[in-house]
Amino acid sequence: MSGNVTSLFRGTAAHSPSMAALTRESGEAGAGPVDFCIPCNPYFPTPAMFEEMAGRLRDIITYYPSGADTITAELCGLLELPPQCVAMGNGSTELITWIDHLLVRDSLAVPVPTFGRWTDQPMETGKRVDMFPLQESAGFALDLARYAEFVRARGTRTVVICNPNNPDGGYLHKQALVQFMDAMADRDLVVIDESFLEFADAEAEPSVVREAMLRPNVVVLRSLGKNFGLHGIRFGYLVANPALAGRVRAMLPKWNLNSFAEHVVFMLRDHGPEYAQSLHQVRRDRLEMAGRLSALPGLTVYPSQGNFLFVRLPVGAEGTVVRDRMLTEHRILVRECGNKIGSSSRFLRLVVRPQVDVHRLVSGLEQVLYGSRRGAAVPGPATGTGYSSGTAAVDRLVSETNGAGMRALAAQPAGPPGLAAAPAAGTGMPLPAAVPVAPAAATVGPMPMPMPQQVPQPAPVPQPAPYPGPVPVPHPAPAPRPTPDPVPPPAPAPYPAPAPAPAAAAPYSVPAGPTPPGVPARGGLTAAQVRGTDGLESVPAEGRPASRGWPDPAGMGRTG
C-alpha cells in the first residue's frame, strides 16, 4: 500500500477516512485493508442474505422506497414498540442533528472521550458544551453521582450518556441509569445513546427504552447499521414518549430512508436466530481478542461491553506511527484516538473481529511495537508524525469552543489563585473540569489549561462498584486468558434531589421522580401502554407472519 495513503488521515480532523477513500488512494486492486477501525458486526448479514440483496440490486436502486412511516411500522412490529414512540433516521448522526436543532436549547453536557458528534454537533450550532472528563486513572469509568453534580454546578439543560461508551466500551447498569434519569427529571432533555448496546452481555435486559417511553424528557438513540454490520445503508432510530418522538418525526423528510434500508428491515423478520447468533459470536470473540492483546508486553486493554476494545500503547509508542505502519506495512486499519477530545495518541480503538483476523493484528503489532528491524514505534525528532497527538485534541477543543484559540485564553485577566478567569463574551464555553475542582490548574495532554470557577465539593456519594480497572501485562502469557464476566454492582445510593427549575427555563420540566404506575407523563405513556395495551400495542404488519427469534428491544438478541 502506498505511503501517501496515510495523508488522508490529516484531512479528517474528527474521524477516520472512509474505506472507499483508502481503497481508491491505495491504487491496488481488490479489497481494502483488514478493518479494525469501523465498529460493525462481522457476522451479519449472513452470506445468504447478501446473495438475496445482490439478486435484487437492480430493483432496490432503481425505485423509490416506501415512506418512512411504512418502514418504521415494520421495524416496530419486529421490535414490539409502539410506532408513536419511534422515529427512524438516515443513520444515528441524522437523529443527533435533529435532536440538537429541535430539543437542545442552549447547553449540553457529555462525558469525554465519546462519540465526536455529541461534542461537535451542538458546538456547530452555537450551544455551550460542558465536557465531563473521564479519568484514565479510573479506567475511564463514568461516575454518575459526580456527573450529576457537574451538570447541576454548570446549570446544563441537556445531558448525554453513551452506554456502552465509544471509544472505551464502558458500561453502566440499567438500575443506575434509571436512577440517574429520574435525578435529571428537571433537565430539558436526557439522551441515552445505546448505539452499541446490542453487544453487551453484562445483564439480561440492559436497555432503558421502555423506561424512556414513560418519561417526558428522555430519548434513547439506537443504531441499526452497527448492529447489523451495514454502516453504508445509514439507518437508526430513537425511542421516546410520543410527544418527543413526534416532534422529531414531523421534521424528517418523507423519503429520508433509502430502498436498501427498507429491504433490510423487511428481511429481518425471517433472520432473528442468525442475528442472535452473530451477537453471541461477537461477545465470544471479544473475550478471545482481549486475552490475545493483553499478552502483549506493556499494552493495556480496558474492559468493554461494545464490539471494540480500547487499548493504551506501551510507554514510548506513539499512536500515529503505529497506525501508519500497521496500514502501510501490514494492510491493517486501526483507529488511533488522538483526535478524540479527552483522549490522546497513546490510545487505539480496535474493533472485535474473528480470530483469524486477530492473529494477523497481533502479529502486526508485535512487529511494529517490538520488532528489531525498525525498532519500537517511537517517532524521531521533527518527523511530523504527531499531528494528532494529545495536543491536537486540546487545540481542537480550544479553537472550536473559544474561537480565538490559545490567544484568547492568554488574554484573559488573571484571577485569584486556583480560579480560572471567566471567558470573554462570545468566546464560547469554559473548559471542563471534573467535580470537585482541584485548586490547581489541570492539564490535558502536555498543554496546561485553566479550569472553570471552583465549586463547593459535594459530600461523597456511595457508588456501584465499577468494572475492574485495566491491568497491564508486562510479559506474554503462554495462552489466552478469558476475561471473567463482570459481577453486577449493588444498588447505588440515591442521587441528590434535583433542584426545582423555573417554569420558563425548562419547557419539559416536571416534578422529580419516576412517573407513578397508571399515570402518563406529560406527552407520554402509562406503564400499561408500554406493555402493549390501551390502543398503542405494536402489531406485526398486516399479512406478515409473527417474528421469529426477535425478542423485545429491552433484551434484544439475548437468546444467543
Sequence and secondary structure as in RCSB ss.txt:
>XXXX:A:sequence
MSGNVTSLFRGTAAHSPSMAALTRESGEAGAGPVDFCIPCNPYFPTPAMFEEMAGRLRDIITYYPSGADTITAEL
CGLLELPPQCVAMGNGSTELITWIDHLLVRDSLAVPVPTFGRWTDQPMETGKRVDMFPLQESAGFALDLARYAEF
VRARGTRTVVICNPNNPDGGYLHKQALVQFMDAMADRDLVVIDESFLEFADAEAEPSVVREAMLRPNVVVLRSLG
KNFGLHGIRFGYLVANPALAGRVRAMLPKWNLNSFAEHVVFMLRDHGPEYAQSLHQVRRDRLEMAGRLSALPGLT
VYPSQGNFLFVRLPVGAEGTVVRDRMLTEHRILVRECGNKIGSSSRFLRLVVRPQVDVHRLVSGLEQVLYGSRRG
AAVPGPATGTGYSSGTAAVDRLVSETNGAGMRALAAQPAGPPGLAAAPAAGTGMPLPAAVPVAPAAATVGPMPMP
MPQQVPQPAPVPQPAPYPGPVPVPHPAPAPRPTPDPVPPPAPAPYPAPAPAPAAAAPYSVPAGPTPPGVPARGGL
TAAQVRGTDGLESVPAEGRPASRGWPDPAGMGRTG
>XXXX:A:secstr
  GGGGGGGGG SSS   HHHHHHHHT SS   EEESS   TT S HHHHHHHHHTHHHHHHS    HHHHHHHH
HHHHT  GGGEEEESSHHHHHHHHHHHH  SEEEEEESS THHHHHHHHTT EEEEEE  GGGTT   HHHHHHH
HHHHT SEEEEESS TTT     HHHHHHHHHHTTTSSEEEEE TTGGG  SSS    HHHHHTSTTEEEEEESH
HHHT GGG  EEEEE HHHHHHHHHHS TT S HHHHHHHHHHTT HHHHHHHHHHHHHHHHHHHHHHHTSTT E
E   SSSEEEEE  TT  HHHHHHHHHHHH EEEEE TTSTT  TTEEEEE   HHHHHHHHHHHHHHHH TTT 
SS   TT  TTTTSHHHHHHHHHHHHHSSTHHHHHTS   STT      TTS       SS  SS  EETTEE  
                       SS  SS                       GGG TT   SS   TT   TT  
 HHHHTT TT      TT    SS   GGGTTTT 
